Amino acid sequence: MDATARLPLADLLPLTAGLAPGGHLALGGCDAVELAERFGTPLYVYDARTLRVQCRDYVEAFRSEYPQSTVLYASKAYLSRPLARRIAAEGLGFDAVSGGEIEVLRASGVAMETVYLHGNSKERWELDLAVEAGVGRIVIDNEEEIPLLGEAASAGGRRQGVLLRLSPGVDAHTHEKTTTGILDSKFGVPVATGAAERALAAVLEQPSLDLRGLHMHLGSPIVELEPFELGIAVMADFAAGVCRDRFGVEVREFSPGGGFAVGYAAGDPVPPPAAYARAIASAVRREWGERGLPLPHISVEPGRSIVARAGVALYQVGARKEVPGIRTYVSVNGGMADNVRPAMYGSRYEALSAERPTAAPEETVTIAGKYCESGDVLLRDARLPRLRRGELLAVPAAGAYQLSMSSNYNLSYRPAVVLVEEGQARLLRRRERASDLMALDVEPGPGDAAEAAGSSRDE
Ligand SMILES: *Cc1c(COP(=O)(O)O)cnc(C)c1O
């Protein structure tokens, strides 16, 4: 690898990104063009070293600022069994938000007591599954859930550890679709309306629930540290004024949530893990200390910041359409089916040619997806060399909320996933094929209706 040539977008690409001997983009010591030839496109490439370093940075940052801390990976960012095993090996636990995520975590063999279940409308079967699987904590999101979970835990013969998720009424200044800590949100029990206090009383009435502490999650990505500090002050007030003073309960555990930022586009502000750790640790010490409360164990929940940078999406360039004086569209063989974030949140990305990553930009184009929606645009006004049909385009920071939100829209095939490490590429998930699109169809026939309507649990 030629270490002297300067790779553009180096801050967004995986840590191992470089130039292969032929001048192509290299990831994990593998030539990206060879990966695309071998596994097809679109292709999602995860770099093992970046994944490991992101895990370690978070664990070490929080451990050194606040020894009584746990890092949980928010699985919804992207989950597969091999990934879960690697993340668990770095000492992280997991957030799950569905029965499906619990099943995949269980099948991957990670310790279920390190799993926390979230969700603003958990179903009874999911609560039963969580209790049976032995998840460490269930994070109660609303008042209705309390008797339902109380029943599920006693039916399962367990005293279930729970946290109560409060909505502190703090604006984290993120996208309206990803803000969760404000009063007008579907997540969490509001402190301001008195609902939180009622919920606390209701949890304490359930003998099968062991209230371990409180939770908040303000949204994502959060680039400012102040919302965490404001939220932590609200939580400490509740821990002292309500939990201790009115109910005589100690808040032994506290989670300030996740939502730590990553770089998607050049110049995106990305506080390092140590900055979040320092701000959170000092706010907890200060706010808990000022109220004479014993310090809680804290758990943080990074999702995107663990996996986003490790992933790169590789696409092949297709049709080009020039609308003189208006815009040039360059289409690629992926788009909103594998990355819905630009269409859904207006997310910005960057791209580079994987065949000539150091080529100078020559034109401004819009990179469009291939799906039948005008809103299927991946990048607006990207400065790129003039791309040829068939050329390989790389989009960095593709590891989070892309595959996990992917669909078969237009009956497209979900991409293959490979893990690269020290020059070796390992297929983690094969590309879908036509039979996958039809595998779940049930031909009409006697007895099939019951199966089609049946439970999601594997028997
Ligand atoms: C989604 C979510 C996270 C993770 O958010 P990221 O932006 O991926 O870090 C953490 N905690 C909760 C409760 C969440 O819902």
PDBQT file of the ligand as one rigid body, heavy atoms in Angstrom, charges set to zero:
ROOT
HETATM    1  C1  LIG A 501     -31.436   4.063  18.764  1.00  0.00    +0.000 C 
HETATM    2  C2  LIG A 501     -31.089   4.130  20.194  1.00  0.00    +0.000 A 
HETATM    3  C3  LIG A 501     -29.757   4.249  20.587  1.00  0.00    +0.000 A 
HETATM    4  C4  LIG A 501     -28.623   4.364  19.613  1.00  0.00    +0.000 C 
HETATM    5  O1  LIG A 501     -28.605   5.517  18.844  1.00  0.00    +0.000 OA
HETATM    6  P1  LIG A 501     -27.321   5.767  17.938  1.00  0.00    +0.000 P 
HETATM    7  O2  LIG A 501     -27.594   7.053  17.262  1.00  0.00    +0.000 OA
HETATM    8  O3  LIG A 501     -27.218   4.643  16.982  1.00  0.00    +0.000 OA
HETATM    9  O4  LIG A 501     -26.156   5.822  18.854  1.00  0.00    +0.000 OA
HETATM   10  C5  LIG A 501     -29.485   4.231  21.932  1.00  0.00    +0.000 A 
HETATM   11  N1  LIG A 501     -30.455   4.114  22.858  1.00  0.00    +0.000 NA
HETATM   12  C6  LIG A 501     -31.751   4.007  22.508  1.00  0.00    +0.000 A 
HETATM   13  C7  LIG A 501     -32.778   3.873  23.574  1.00  0.00    +0.000 C 
HETATM   14  C8  LIG A 501     -32.114   4.016  21.185  1.00  0.00    +0.000 A 
HETATM   15  O5  LIG A 501     -33.397   3.913  20.848  1.00  0.00    +0.000 OA
ENDROOT
TORSDOF 0
